[in-house]
Amino acid sequence: MFELDKQRIIIIITLLLTTAYSCNNVRNYLVGRENYVECDQKGFVPRPTKSYRKYKKFRRSTGEQELLKLAQSENLALKTYAYWALIEKSEIEYLEIFEKLLQDTSEVVYGCGCTSSSEKISTTTYFNYFITQPPFYSPDGEPLERLKTDEKLYKLDSLIVFSELQEDDLLWYALDHREFTTKEILERIIELAFEKDNEASANYIKDNFDKESFEIYKQQILSLNTEKLTDFGKELFENLKRKGI
């Protein structure tokens, strides 16, 4: 009996040590990337990346409180992967986490598909969540209904729309895959287009202007006081007015 218990203890200790070693190896690998992160598949002919496999291990083995600490890391790769994991794992705090991240100007080199580009960590976090929720597209490339109804994406998109972004790449991406019906969000999009010279919002309004679901906002736009609009807003207004007659 004693020998059996001893064997069990040895097995348990070995497993714990192996797990700890494995977790440290994963983290050391991610830390070694410094400021380069990768999504699931990379290359002109996309193939699974080693770093993303390591990241998935890291995500599974790291608790939320520790991830919150790692999200403050000076190592940008580790910081980015910590934010990715927080958004994917969190159920309650992720909105506050993402809102804070939107104000972060840190950039990493983000390798995904056949491109690598310098991106804000918030952008990579959004993209990574977006592309890990397949399938979002039908065989002919049309967005599927799930894309419109994914609650977490909807909330992330709402935060993007209301954040004071210095550049609109992330906002453009959020608007490009969504049809908003919420009054507050649509009014914010109108404000961005006509008063903040935001091209992504202007493009969203033009694309949706003739849809039945947009009719109430169409009338609201056509009754705007042009005296308060920017030059960009006035030009957009005139284009839409001609289209709306």
C-alpha positions in Angstrom: 0.0 0.0 0.0 2.8 2.4 1.0 4.6 1.6 -2.3 1.5 2.3 -4.3 1.0 5.7 -2.6 4.6 6.5 -3.1 4.3 5.8 -6.8 1.2 8.0 -7.0 3.0 10.8 -5.3 5.9 10.5 -7.7 3.6 10.5 -10.7 1.7 13.6 -9.4 5.0 15.5 -8.7 6.3 14.6 -12.1 3.1 15.8 -13.8 3.2 19.1 -11.9 6.9 19.7 -12.7 6.3 18.8 -16.4 3.3 21.2 -16.6 5.3 24.0 -14.9 8.2 23.4 -17.2 6.0 23.4 -20.3 4.2 26.6 -19.2 7.6 28.4 -18.6 8.8 27.2 -22.0 5.7 28.6 -23.7 6.1 31.9 -21.9 9.8 32.2 -22.6 9.1 31.6 -26.3 6.4 34.3 -26.4 8.7 36.7 -24.4 11.4 36.0 -27.0 9.2 37.4 -29.8 9.7 40.9 -28.3 7.3 42.9 -30.5 6.3 40.4 -33.2 3.0 38.5 -32.9 1.2 36.1 -35.3 -2.3 35.0 -35.9 -3.2 31.3 -36.5 -2.0 31.1 -40.1 0.8 33.0 -41.9 2.2 33.0 -45.4 1.1 33.6 -49.0 -0.3 30.0 -48.7 -1.4 30.3 -45.1 0.0 27.7 -42.8 -0.4 27.2 -39.0 2.2 29.2 -37.0 4.3 27.9 -34.2 3.8 31.0 -32.1 0.0 30.8 -32.3 0.1 27.2 -31.0 2.2 28.4 -28.2 -0.2 31.2 -27.5 -3.1 28.8 -27.3 -1.2 26.9 -24.6 -0.5 30.1 -22.8 -4.1 31.1 -22.9 -5.3 27.8 -21.5 -2.7 27.7 -18.7 -2.8 31.3 -17.5 -5.5 32.6 -15.1 -7.3 35.9 -15.6 -5.6 37.8 -12.7 -2.2 36.8 -14.0 -3.2 37.9 -17.5 -4.1 41.3 -16.1 -0.6 41.7 -14.7 1.0 40.4 -17.9 -1.0 43.0 -19.9 1.2 45.6 -18.2 4.4 43.9 -19.4 7.1 46.0 -21.1 7.5 43.1 -23.5 5.0 44.0 -26.3 4.6 40.5 -27.6 3.7 39.1 -24.2 1.5 42.2 -23.5 -0.4 41.6 -26.8 -0.9 37.9 -26.2 -2.2 38.6 -22.7 -4.8 41.0 -24.1 -5.8 38.5 -26.7 -6.4 35.9 -24.0 -8.3 38.4 -21.8 -10.7 39.2 -24.5 -11.3 35.6 -25.4 -11.5 34.3 -21.8 -13.3 37.2 -20.0 -17.0 37.3 -19.7 -17.6 40.4 -17.6 -14.5 42.6 -17.5 -13.5 42.4 -21.2 -15.3 45.7 -22.1 -13.4 47.7 -19.6 -10.2 45.9 -20.7 -10.8 46.7 -24.3 -11.8 50.3 -23.7 -8.5 50.9 -21.9 -6.6 49.1 -24.7 -8.2 51.4 -27.3 -6.3 54.3 -25.7 -3.0 52.4 -25.8 -0.7 53.7 -28.6 1.8 50.8 -28.4 2.4 49.0 -31.7 3.6 45.5 -32.6 4.4 43.9 -35.9 1.4 41.7 -36.6 1.9 38.8 -39.0 -1.3 37.3 -40.4 -2.1 35.7 -43.7 0.2 36.9 -46.4 1.0 40.3 -44.7 2.9 41.7 -41.8 2.2 45.2 -40.7 2.8 47.6 -37.7 -0.5 47.7 -35.8 -1.8 49.0 -32.5 -2.3 46.2 -29.9 -6.0 47.0 -29.8 -6.3 46.4 -33.6 -4.5 43.0 -33.3 -6.7 42.1 -30.4 -9.9 42.9 -32.3 -8.7 41.1 -35.5 -7.6 38.0 -33.6 -11.0 37.7 -31.9 -12.8 38.3 -35.2 -10.9 35.7 -37.2 -11.1 33.0 -34.4 -14.9 32.9 -34.6 -15.5 31.1 -38.0 -17.4 30.6 -40.1 -18.4 34.2 -40.6 -18.7 34.0 -44.4 -20.7 32.0 -46.9 -18.9 30.3 -49.8 -19.5 33.4 -52.0 -18.0 35.7 -49.4 -21.2 37.2 -48.0 -21.3 37.9 -44.2 -23.3 35.2 -42.3 -26.0 36.1 -39.8 -23.8 35.0 -37.0 -21.5 38.0 -37.7 -24.4 40.3 -37.0 -25.5 38.6 -33.8 -22.2 37.8 -32.1 -22.8 39.6 -28.8 -19.2 40.1 -27.8 -18.3 41.5 -31.3 -21.3 43.8 -31.1 -20.1 45.2 -27.8 -16.5 45.5 -29.0 -17.7 47.3 -32.1 -19.8 49.7 -29.9 -16.7 50.6 -27.9 -14.8 51.3 -31.1 -17.5 53.6 -32.4 -17.5 55.6 -29.2 -13.8 55.8 -28.6 -11.7 58.8 -29.7 -9.5 57.0 -32.1 -6.7 58.9 -33.8 -6.9 56.8 -36.9 -9.9 55.1 -38.4 -8.6 51.7 -39.6 -10.1 49.8 -36.7 -13.4 51.8 -36.9 -13.6 51.1 -40.6 -13.2 47.4 -40.1 -15.9 47.3 -37.4 -18.3 49.3 -39.5 -17.5 47.2 -42.6 -18.9 44.0 -41.1 -21.9 45.3 -39.2 -25.4 46.6 -39.7 -26.3 48.8 -36.7 -29.8 49.4 -35.6 -29.2 50.9 -32.2 -30.2 54.6 -32.1 -27.3 55.8 -29.9 -24.7 54.1 -32.1 -26.2 55.4 -35.4 -26.3 58.9 -34.0 -22.7 58.6 -33.1 -21.8 57.4 -36.6 -23.7 60.4 -38.0 -21.7 62.7 -35.7 -18.4 61.2 -36.7 -19.2 61.5 -40.4 -20.6 65.1 -40.5 -18.7 66.7 -37.6 -15.5 64.7 -37.2 -14.7 64.2 -40.9 -14.5 60.4 -40.4 -14.4 58.7 -43.8 -15.3 55.2 -42.4 -18.5 56.5 -40.9 -19.3 58.4 -44.1 -18.8 55.3 -46.1 -21.1 53.3 -43.7 -23.9 55.9 -44.2 -23.6 55.9 -48.0 -23.7 52.1 -48.1 -26.8 51.9 -45.9 -28.6 55.1 -47.0 -31.2 53.4 -49.2 -31.9 50.5 -46.9 -35.4 50.3 -45.4 -34.0 49.9 -41.9 -32.1 53.2 -42.3 -35.1 55.2 -43.3 -35.6 57.1 -40.1 -31.9 58.1 -40.0 -32.0 59.0 -43.7 -34.7 61.7 -42.8 -32.6 62.8 -39.8 -29.6 63.3 -42.1 -31.5 65.2 -44.8 -32.8 67.6 -42.1 -29.3 68.4 -40.7 -28.4 72.0 -40.1 -25.6 72.5 -42.7 -24.3 75.6 -40.9 -22.9 73.3 -38.2 -21.2 70.9 -40.6 -17.6 70.7 -41.6 -16.6 71.2 -45.2 -16.3 67.4 -45.4 -19.7 67.1 -43.8 -21.3 69.6 -46.2 -19.9 67.7 -49.3 -21.2 64.4 -47.9 -24.6 66.0 -47.2 -24.9 67.4 -50.7 -24.1 63.9 -52.2 -26.6 62.2 -50.0 -29.3 64.9 -50.6 -29.0 64.3 -54.4 -29.2 60.6 -53.8 -32.2 61.0 -51.5 -34.4 63.1 -53.8 
